[in-house]
Amino acid sequence: MKNFILSILAIFTLNTSLNAQGIKTPAPSPTQTIKQDFALSTIEITYSRPNIKGRVVFGDLAPFGKLWRTGANAATRITFGEDVKVGGVALKAGTYVLYTIPNKDEWEVIFNKGINNWGIDGYKAEEDVAKFKVKPNALAKSVETFTIEIANVTASSADIEVSWEKTSVAIPVTADIDSKISNAIETAMTVDSRPYFQAASYYFETGKDLNKALAWADKAIEQTPKAFWIMHLKAKIQAKLGNKTVAIETAKKSIELAKEANNMDYVALNEKLIASMK
């Protein structure tokens, strides 16, 4: 018994000594910040990452039907660099905290203005700015460390995926960038240094007016006749318009220019494009 008491005192003394000396030790639920370029700005998420450690998470550690801070420690913070929609609900650019209410068949997702809250302490329902429901997905393999990531990123949509134990949920995010970019293109086309290539690329990628995209590609080639990448874009536009014979000839011109510039990547891209049209 005496030895046991001495051991406990030794551990207490060691911990007190470490704290007094200011020695840093690993956090039990370390913080992670992720940042993703999205639409015309970024999404940034800061959250704490607890481990399962043999516990039952959903229905116990995170009780069904009750507000959860969606992580550990301070409430998870998400910053949107521009106006977006989350779960179809409009949300202004800014920083919010993410709360969820897990259930077996459905989760409620809540974006709230209480950015200084510690967990759910200080939560006020009147500060909710977006609230909607999503379906959870069952995972084949258990996720030990609580994880939030930004997945399925396109020009105007992405998913904020929350995964832990054998459950994940996807929070859809969308941004209306088409009107912004279209207006910017119209404005840019009124000045001398017109961004023909960028405008043609955008129209091609988004399936807008392809004839206008082709005209802009021609203008861009007039500005930079040896630009093999613009010639390649022109070939892709022609192919999408159904003009395969002309598109093949344009791709061959792009190959010649790319070889002159010793850019074998574009040689390969054009060869692949030609093969797809035969």
N, C-alpha and C positions, 0 to 999 in steps of 0.2 A: 504493500500500500504506500509505503514511504517513497519507493522508487517511482510509482505511478504519479504521485503528487509532484515529485521533483521534475519528471518529464513534462508535465503540464506547465509548470512554472517556467521551464526552459523554453518551451514553444512560445509562451506568452511574452517572455523577455525578448526572444528573437524577433517576433513580429513587431513589438514596441520599438525595438532598436532600428529595424528596417524603416518603419514609418518615420521615426525621429530623424534618420539620416536622409530622408527624401528619396529613397531608392524606388524606382519605378518597377512595378510588377504588371504582368499582362492583365488586361481587362477581361472579366468573365464573359462579357457580351461586347466584343470590340465594335467600334463604329466604322462604317464604310460610307464613302461618298462616291457616287457614280454620276458621270455627266455624259450626255448623249446629244450630239448635233441632231436637231429635228426640225423639219420644215424650214423656217427662216431664222431659227434661233436655237435654243437648247432646252433640254429637260435635265434638272439636277436633283438627285435624291440623296438624303443623308439619313441613315438609320443604324440601329444597333442590331447585332447578329447573335442571338443566343443559340446554344446547342440543345439538342433533345436530352442528352445525358440519361437515356433509359426511361424517360418520362412519357406519359401519354399527353400529347399536345392538344389536339382539337377535341373538345368535349370535356377536358379536364384543366390543363394548364391555361388554355384559351377556351373558356366555357361556351357552349352553344347558347345563342340568344342573348349574349351580353357584349357590351362595348369592349373592344380590344384595341390596344395601342399599335398593333401590327408591328411587333418587334419587341425590343426591351428598352429600358431606361427612358430617355426623353422621347416624346412623340416623334414619329417619322415625319420628316419635312420634305416636301416636294416643291420645286420651283419651276414654273413654266415661263419661258422667255417671251411668250406671245399669247394672245387669246387662243384658247383651244376648246374642244368639247371632250368631256370625260364621260364615258357611258352615255353619250348623246346629250349630256347636259352642258350648257355653255359655261365657261369658266374664264375669267379675266386673267391676263398675265399677272404673275405674282407668286408669293410663297404661301403654301398651305400645309396643314398637317393631315396625315392620312389615318383615319380610323376605320375599323371594320367590325361587323357583327357576324361571326361565323355561325353557320348552321350546316347540318348534314347535306341538305340538297340545295341550299341557296345562301349566298353571302350578301350582306348589305355593305356597300362601300360609301364612305363619308369623307368629303373634303371639308375641312374646317379652318377657320381663321385664327384659332388659338395657337399661334406658332411658339409661344413661350411656355406651353403646357408641359408638365413632366408626366409622361404617360397619359392616363386619362384624368389626372388631377387637373382641375380647372376647366374641364370640358363643359361647354355650354351649347345646348342644341340650337339656340338662336344664332350661333356663329357658324352653323353649317351653311355652306355655299353650294354644295352639290351632294345629292344622295340618290343612289340607284342600286339595283341588284344585279348580281352576276352568278353564274353557275360554277361551282367548283369542279375541278377535274381530278380524277384518281391517278396517282403516279404508280408505276410498276416498281420503282426503286425509292426507298426512303431517303429524304434529304435531311442530313444531320444538322447542318447549320442553316438557320433561317436566311432566306435569300430573296432579294428583290432585284430584278433586272429589267432592262428595256429591250424588248424583242420584236421581231417582225416589223422592222423599221422600213417604211417607204417614204416617199417625198412628203406625204401628208397624213400618214397614219402610223401608229405604233401601239404596242401592248406593254403595259407595266405588269410584269408577272411576279406574283408573290408565291413562293414555294417553301413548304416546310413539312416534315414528316412525309406522308404519302398523299399530300393534297397540294394543288396549285390553283390559283385563280388568275385570270387575265383581265386587266382593266383597260378597255380600249380608249385610245387618245387619238383625236383627229384635229387637223388644223386646216382652215380654208385659206390656202395660199394661192390658188389659181387666179382669183380676182386681183390680188396684190401684184402678182408677177405680170399678168396681162396688162394692168394699168402701167406698171413700170416699163414694160416693153413699148407700149404706145407712146409714153413720154420720151423714152430714149430714142425713138425713131424720128423725133422732131429736131434732134441736134446733129451736128456734123459727124461726130465719131459714133456712128450707129453700130450697136452690138449685133450684127447680123447673125454671126455664128451661134451666139448664146440663144438668140430668139428662135432660130431655126431648130436648135437642139431641143429647146423646151417644147415647141410645138410638136416635134416628132415624138418625143418621149411621152407626151400627154395625149397624143392622138387628136390634136386640134387640127386646124386647117392645113393640110399637107401641101396643098398648092402654094400657099403663102410661105410655108416652111421651105419649099423648093426654091422659090424666088429669092428668099433671104440667103439660102445657101449659095446661090449663084452670085449674089452681091458680095458675099464674104469671100468667094473665090476670086472675084475681081480685085478685091483689096489685097489678097495674099494668094497669088496664083500657084505657088508651090506648097500650099498647105494640104498635105496628104490627108490629114485628119478631117478637114472640111470636105474634101472630095469623097472620103469614105462616108461621111454623113449624107452627102448628096445621093450616093449610091443606095444607101438604106432607105432614104425617102422615096426614091424612084421605085425601089423594089416594093415598098409598102403601098405605093400607088398602083402597082400591078404592071409597071413598065420594065419587065425583067431584062429584055434585050438591051435597052439603054442603060439599065442599072449595072449590068455585067461590064459594059464598056467603060462606064465611069469607075467601077471598082478596079478595072485593069489600069486605068490612069493613076488611081491612087496607089496601086502597087508600084508602078514606075517611080512615082515621086517618093514613096517610102523607101525604096531601094537606094535612090540617090541620097537620101538623108540617113541611110544605114539604120533604119528603124524596122527591124524584122517583126516586131509585134504587130504593126499595122499591115505588113505583108500577109501575115497569118490571118488577121481579122478579115481582110478582103478576100483571101482565098476561101475562107470558111463561108463568107457571104455568097460568093460565086457558086460554091458547091451546093448551097441551100436552094439555089434558083434553077438548078439543072434537073 
